[in-house]
């Protein structure tokens, strides 16, 4: 294999970054969270990192492989049961739908792991490589990806993808309207006369307004049917593309160590069921996390590179300071990288940002600002661009150099 200009530039060996992705997909295949395949992939990553890092560790933790699917099932089925209860016991309807909405909010927007107590458990692994600086450690810089692969989610097909936030939000609006109507009807039953509003034929206005929860239930059921499957996908882009760049960066950094920065090259396990690996990293290494810049990498294999500054569907904002560093570093390296707010989806950077630590995600999006082949069967190596991976590597290298130079001042 001839050495291309890209990896001559970085001093890499005669391998493409894409070769790692092809190897994992060919020899291991799909890697659901908590599976033996995920564990084997972690071992391979650790073996590669040992060639370049001063220290490599594999940290095992407990995960809940299907807890995201459990959350969707619980919320939608509680909505369905609550709607039926409205007809006979509106106060029970109000209680049940309130529980469903609360668990959804606390899980997605506050990062609480409520259903984990009841979900099936398995073991997962984080792989952590460390490269020491030539001088003293003034800061840690973490470059990360994740090596587990997702279960197929047909809702992320191109024909639906742009409408995912709308579909989810219609379900949420329907559930909230059911909660309000159930409370009002319960108060009427308890004798609050001025709330007993009736129209023609003595039909309660609350019963007429039940059309809103019914429409919301349609969207909620559609969301569930198109989100919950048992079919794992290959995950070449999501997220072996990021791990390949992390491994390439390990080789680059080992040959040209920074002076002031200790570099951590991390591959998280169990990102898909709710960022489990990055959560456990923050819990186990708080001293590192609070004195670190996390540059998380996500789905780099196709599209234009962006800096994810906000994840709207979980209410998380990332570090503007770090985003500015990455953006300026990209400009100096000849790469135009803009910031963006993701309308849907979450990344491992959220585990750091929720704690107030500096984190961003570098992500590649299509011309329509969409994630390519996301959680779909065609997320395979054939759809990965080596050029894209090399651009991401170049951006990471430039970012590390910019941070190290900043710490000299």
C-alpha positions as CSV (number, residue, x, y, z in Angstrom):
1,X,0.0,0.0,0.0
2,X,1.4,3.4,-1.0
3,X,1.7,6.0,1.6
4,X,-0.6,9.0,0.8
5,X,0.2,12.7,1.3
6,X,-2.2,12.8,4.3
7,X,-0.3,10.4,6.5
8,X,3.1,11.4,5.3
9,X,2.1,14.9,6.6
10,X,1.5,13.4,10.1
11,X,4.3,10.9,10.1
12,X,2.0,8.0,10.4
13,X,2.8,4.4,9.5
14,X,1.7,2.8,6.2
15,X,-1.9,2.4,7.3
16,X,-5.1,4.4,6.6
17,X,-7.3,5.4,9.5
18,X,-10.0,3.6,7.6
19,X,-8.2,0.3,7.9
20,X,-9.0,0.1,11.6
21,X,-12.7,0.6,10.9
22,X,-12.6,-2.1,8.2
23,X,-10.7,-4.5,10.5
24,X,-13.2,-4.2,13.4
25,X,-16.3,-4.5,11.2
26,X,-14.8,-7.5,9.4
27,X,-13.5,-9.4,12.4
28,X,-15.9,-8.4,15.2
29,X,-18.9,-6.8,13.5
30,X,-21.7,-5.2,15.5
31,X,-20.9,-4.2,19.1
32,X,-24.0,-3.7,21.2
33,X,-23.4,-2.1,24.6
34,X,-22.4,-4.7,27.2
35,X,-21.7,-7.4,24.6
36,X,-18.7,-9.7,24.2
37,X,-18.0,-7.9,20.9
38,X,-17.8,-4.6,22.7
39,X,-15.3,-6.1,25.1
40,X,-13.2,-7.6,22.4
41,X,-13.1,-4.2,20.6
42,X,-12.0,-2.5,23.8
43,X,-9.1,-5.0,24.0
44,X,-8.0,-4.3,20.5
45,X,-8.1,-0.6,21.1
46,X,-6.0,-1.0,24.3
47,X,-3.5,-3.1,22.4
48,X,-3.1,-0.4,19.7
49,X,-2.8,2.4,22.3
50,X,0.0,0.5,24.1
51,X,2.3,1.1,21.1
52,X,2.2,4.8,21.7
53,X,1.1,5.6,25.3
54,X,3.0,5.7,28.5
55,X,0.0,4.1,30.4
56,X,-3.0,2.3,29.1
57,X,-5.9,1.0,31.3
58,X,-9.1,-0.7,30.7
59,X,-11.7,0.3,33.3
60,X,-14.8,-1.9,33.6
61,X,-18.1,-0.7,34.8
62,X,-21.7,-1.7,35.0
63,X,-24.0,-0.6,32.2
64,X,-27.7,-1.1,31.3
65,X,-27.6,-2.0,27.5
66,X,-31.3,-1.4,26.8
67,X,-32.2,1.3,29.2
68,X,-32.8,3.9,26.5
69,X,-35.3,1.5,24.8
70,X,-36.8,0.8,28.3
71,X,-37.3,4.6,28.8
72,X,-39.1,4.9,25.5
73,X,-41.3,1.9,26.3
74,X,-42.1,3.1,29.8
75,X,-43.1,6.6,28.8
76,X,-45.2,5.6,25.8
77,X,-47.0,2.7,27.6
78,X,-47.7,4.9,30.7
79,X,-49.2,7.5,28.3
80,X,-51.4,4.8,26.7
81,X,-52.6,3.4,30.1
82,X,-53.1,6.9,31.5
83,X,-55.3,7.8,28.5
84,X,-57.6,4.8,29.1
85,X,-57.7,5.6,32.9
86,X,-58.9,9.1,32.1
87,X,-62.3,7.7,31.1
88,X,-62.8,6.0,34.5
89,X,-60.3,7.3,37.1
90,X,-58.9,10.7,35.9
91,X,-57.0,11.2,39.1
92,X,-55.1,7.9,38.5
93,X,-54.5,9.1,34.9
94,X,-53.0,12.4,36.1
95,X,-50.7,10.5,38.5
96,X,-49.5,8.0,35.9
97,X,-48.9,10.6,33.2
98,X,-47.1,12.9,35.7
99,X,-44.8,10.0,36.6
100,X,-44.0,9.3,32.9
101,X,-43.3,13.0,32.1
102,X,-41.1,13.4,35.2
103,X,-39.0,10.3,34.4
104,X,-38.6,11.4,30.8
105,X,-37.6,15.0,31.9
106,X,-35.2,13.9,34.7
107,X,-33.5,11.3,32.5
108,X,-33.1,13.3,29.3
109,X,-32.7,16.8,30.6
110,X,-31.2,16.3,34.0
111,X,-29.1,13.2,33.3
112,X,-30.6,11.1,36.1
113,X,-30.4,7.3,35.8
114,X,-33.8,6.5,37.3
115,X,-34.7,3.4,35.3
116,X,-31.2,1.9,35.6
117,X,-32.2,0.5,39.0
118,X,-34.7,-1.8,37.2
119,X,-33.0,-2.5,33.9
120,X,-30.9,-5.5,32.9
121,X,-27.2,-5.1,33.7
122,X,-24.0,-6.0,31.9
123,X,-20.3,-5.1,31.9
124,X,-18.8,-2.5,29.7
125,X,-15.3,-1.0,29.4
126,X,-13.6,2.4,29.0
127,X,-10.1,2.3,27.4
128,X,-7.8,5.1,28.5
129,X,-4.3,5.9,27.1
130,X,-2.1,8.6,28.6
131,X,0.9,10.4,27.0
132,X,3.0,12.5,29.3
133,X,4.3,16.0,28.4
134,X,7.9,16.9,28.1
135,X,7.5,19.4,31.0
136,X,5.1,19.7,33.9
137,X,1.4,18.9,33.6
138,X,-0.5,22.2,33.5
139,X,-3.7,20.8,31.9
140,X,-5.2,17.6,30.6
141,X,-6.6,17.3,27.1
142,X,-8.9,14.4,26.4
143,X,-9.7,13.2,22.9
144,X,-12.5,10.7,22.9
145,X,-14.8,8.5,20.9
146,X,-16.9,5.4,21.7
147,X,-16.6,1.9,20.4
148,X,-20.0,0.4,21.0
149,X,-22.6,0.4,18.2
150,X,-26.3,1.3,18.3
151,X,-29.4,-0.7,17.7
152,X,-31.2,0.2,14.5
153,X,-33.6,3.2,14.7
154,X,-35.7,3.4,11.6
155,X,-36.9,6.9,12.6
156,X,-33.4,8.2,11.6
157,X,-34.0,7.3,8.0
158,X,-33.6,10.4,5.8
159,X,-37.3,10.7,5.1
160,X,-38.0,11.1,8.9
161,X,-34.8,12.5,10.3
162,X,-35.6,16.2,9.9
163,X,-38.9,15.7,11.7
164,X,-37.6,13.7,14.7
165,X,-37.8,16.7,17.1
166,X,-41.4,17.5,15.9
167,X,-42.5,13.8,16.3
168,X,-41.1,13.6,19.8
169,X,-42.5,17.0,20.9
170,X,-46.0,16.2,19.6
171,X,-46.0,13.2,21.9
172,X,-44.8,15.3,24.8
173,X,-47.4,18.0,24.1
174,X,-50.1,15.3,24.0
175,X,-49.0,13.9,27.3
176,X,-48.9,17.3,29.0
177,X,-52.4,18.1,27.7
178,X,-53.6,14.7,29.1
179,X,-52.1,15.6,32.5
180,X,-53.9,19.0,32.5
181,X,-57.2,17.6,31.4
182,X,-57.0,14.7,33.9
183,X,-56.4,17.2,36.8
184,X,-59.2,19.5,35.7
185,X,-61.7,16.6,35.4
186,X,-60.6,15.2,38.8
187,X,-61.3,18.6,40.3
188,X,-64.8,18.6,38.8
189,X,-65.5,15.2,40.2
190,X,-64.4,16.5,43.6
191,X,-67.0,19.2,43.4
192,X,-65.2,22.3,42.0
193,X,-68.3,23.7,40.2
194,X,-66.8,26.6,38.4
195,X,-64.5,24.2,36.4
196,X,-67.5,22.2,35.2
197,X,-67.6,23.6,31.7
198,X,-70.1,21.9,29.4
199,X,-71.2,22.6,25.8
200,X,-74.0,21.1,23.8
201,X,-75.7,17.9,25.0
202,X,-74.0,18.4,28.4
203,X,-70.7,17.2,26.9
204,X,-67.7,18.3,29.0
205,X,-65.3,20.5,27.2
206,X,-62.5,18.4,28.7
207,X,-63.8,15.3,26.9
208,X,-63.9,17.2,23.6
209,X,-60.3,18.4,24.1
210,X,-59.2,14.8,24.5
211,X,-58.6,14.9,20.8
212,X,-55.2,16.6,21.6
213,X,-53.9,13.7,23.8
214,X,-55.2,11.2,21.1
215,X,-53.2,12.9,18.4
216,X,-50.2,13.0,20.8
217,X,-50.5,9.3,21.4
218,X,-50.4,8.6,17.7
219,X,-47.1,10.4,17.5
220,X,-45.8,8.7,20.6
221,X,-46.6,5.2,19.3
222,X,-45.1,6.1,16.0
223,X,-41.9,7.3,17.8
224,X,-41.7,4.0,19.8
225,X,-42.3,1.8,16.7
226,X,-39.6,3.5,14.8
227,X,-37.1,3.8,17.6
228,X,-37.1,0.5,19.5
229,X,-35.7,-2.5,17.7
230,X,-33.4,-5.5,18.6
231,X,-31.2,-5.2,15.5
232,X,-27.7,-3.9,16.1
233,X,-26.0,-2.0,13.4
234,X,-22.3,-2.0,12.3
235,X,-21.5,1.5,13.6
236,X,-18.6,2.3,11.2
237,X,-19.3,6.0,11.3
238,X,-21.0,5.9,14.7
239,X,-18.5,5.7,16.2
240,X,-15.5,3.7,14.9
241,X,-14.7,6.8,12.8
242,X,-13.9,8.7,16.0
243,X,-11.9,5.8,17.6
244,X,-9.8,5.6,14.4
245,X,-8.9,9.3,14.7
246,X,-8.1,8.9,18.4
247,X,-5.7,6.0,17.5
248,X,-4.1,8.1,14.7
249,X,-3.7,11.0,17.1
250,X,-2.0,8.7,19.6
251,X,0.7,7.9,17.1
252,X,1.1,11.6,16.2
253,X,1.4,12.8,19.8
254,X,3.8,10.0,20.8
255,X,6.2,11.3,18.1
256,X,5.8,15.0,19.1
257,X,4.8,15.3,22.7
258,X,3.4,18.6,24.0
259,X,5.3,20.5,26.7
260,X,2.5,21.5,29.1
261,X,-0.3,19.1,28.4
262,X,-0.9,15.4,29.4
263,X,-2.9,13.9,26.6
264,X,-5.6,11.3,27.3
265,X,-6.8,9.1,24.4
266,X,-10.1,7.6,25.4
267,X,-12.6,5.2,23.9
268,X,-15.8,5.1,25.9
269,X,-18.0,2.0,26.2
270,X,-21.8,2.1,26.3
271,X,-22.4,5.5,24.8
272,X,-25.5,4.5,23.1
273,X,-27.7,3.7,26.2
274,X,-27.2,7.1,27.7
275,X,-23.5,8.1,27.7
276,X,-22.7,5.5,30.4
277,X,-18.9,5.3,29.7
278,X,-18.3,9.0,29.8
279,X,-20.5,9.3,33.0
280,X,-18.4,6.7,34.7
281,X,-15.2,8.4,33.6
282,X,-16.2,11.7,35.1
283,X,-17.2,9.9,38.4
284,X,-14.0,7.9,38.6
285,X,-11.6,10.7,37.5
286,X,-13.0,14.0,38.8
287,X,-9.6,15.6,39.4
288,X,-8.7,15.0,35.7
289,X,-12.1,16.1,34.4
290,X,-12.2,19.4,36.2
291,X,-8.7,20.4,34.9
292,X,-9.3,19.1,31.4
293,X,-10.4,20.1,28.0
294,X,-12.5,17.3,26.5
295,X,-12.5,17.2,22.7
296,X,-15.1,14.5,21.9
297,X,-15.3,13.1,18.4
298,X,-18.5,11.8,16.9
299,X,-19.4,10.5,13.4
300,X,-16.5,11.9,11.5
301,X,-16.6,9.8,8.4
302,X,-18.9,11.8,6.1
303,X,-19.9,15.4,5.7
304,X,-18.5,18.7,6.9
305,X,-16.9,19.1,10.3
306,X,-18.6,21.2,12.9
307,X,-18.2,22.1,16.6
308,X,-21.2,20.9,18.5
309,X,-21.9,23.7,21.0
310,X,-25.3,22.7,22.2
311,X,-27.5,19.6,22.3
312,X,-31.0,20.9,22.3
313,X,-32.8,17.6,22.8
314,X,-31.2,17.1,26.2
315,X,-30.8,20.8,27.2
316,X,-27.0,20.8,27.4
317,X,-24.6,23.6,26.3
318,X,-20.9,23.1,25.8
319,X,-17.9,25.2,26.5
320,X,-17.7,28.4,24.4
321,X,-14.1,28.9,25.5
322,X,-13.0,25.5,24.1
323,X,-15.1,25.9,21.0
324,X,-13.3,29.1,20.2
325,X,-9.9,27.4,20.7
326,X,-10.9,24.6,18.3
327,X,-12.3,27.0,15.7
328,X,-9.2,29.2,15.7
329,X,-6.9,26.2,15.6
330,X,-8.9,25.0,12.6
331,X,-8.6,28.3,10.8
332,X,-4.8,28.4,11.3
333,X,-4.6,24.8,10.0
334,X,-6.6,25.8,6.9
335,X,-9.9,24.1,8.0
336,X,-13.1,26.1,8.2
337,X,-15.1,24.7,11.2
338,X,-18.2,26.5,12.4
339,X,-20.2,25.9,15.5
340,X,-23.7,24.3,15.5
341,X,-26.5,23.4,17.9
342,X,-27.6,19.8,17.4
343,X,-31.4,19.7,17.1
344,X,-31.5,16.0,18.2
345,X,-29.1,13.5,19.7
346,X,-26.5,13.6,22.5
347,X,-22.8,13.0,22.8
348,X,-20.3,12.1,25.4
349,X,-19.3,15.7,25.9
350,X,-22.6,16.2,27.7
351,X,-21.3,14.1,30.7
352,X,-18.6,16.7,31.2
353,X,-20.6,19.8,30.4
354,X,-23.4,18.8,32.9
355,X,-20.7,19.0,35.6
356,X,-19.5,22.4,34.4
357,X,-16.3,21.1,32.8
358,X,-14.9,22.3,29.5
359,X,-16.1,20.0,26.7
360,X,-17.1,20.1,23.0
361,X,-17.8,17.6,20.3
362,X,-16.4,17.7,16.8
363,X,-19.0,16.1,14.5
364,X,-19.5,15.8,10.8
365,X,-22.9,16.6,9.2
366,X,-24.4,16.4,5.8
367,X,-25.1,19.6,3.7
368,X,-28.6,19.5,5.3
369,X,-26.9,19.6,8.7
370,X,-28.0,16.0,9.4
371,X,-26.1,13.0,10.8
372,X,-25.2,10.5,8.0
373,X,-26.3,6.8,8.2
374,X,-27.2,7.4,11.9
375,X,-28.3,4.1,13.6
376,X,-29.0,2.6,10.2
377,X,-27.9,-0.7,8.5
378,X,-25.8,1.2,5.9
379,X,-23.5,2.6,8.5
380,X,-20.7,0.5,7.0
381,X,-17.0,1.2,6.1
382,X,-17.9,1.7,2.4
383,X,-19.6,5.0,3.4
384,X,-16.6,6.4,5.3
385,X,-14.3,9.0,3.7
386,X,-10.6,8.6,4.5
387,X,-10.2,12.3,3.6
388,X,-12.8,13.2,6.3
389,X,-10.9,11.2,8.9
390,X,-7.7,12.9,8.0
391,X,-9.2,16.4,8.3
392,X,-10.5,15.5,11.7
393,X,-7.1,14.3,12.7
394,X,-5.5,17.5,11.4
395,X,-8.0,19.5,13.5
396,X,-7.3,17.6,16.6
397,X,-3.6,18.0,16.2
398,X,-4.0,21.7,15.6
399,X,-6.2,22.0,18.7
400,X,-3.7,20.3,20.9
401,X,-0.9,22.5,19.6
402,X,-3.0,25.6,20.2
403,X,-3.8,24.6,23.8
404,X,-0.2,23.7,24.6
405,X,1.0,27.1,23.1
406,X,-1.7,28.9,25.2
407,X,-0.3,27.4,28.4
408,X,3.1,28.7,27.6
409,X,1.9,32.3,28.3
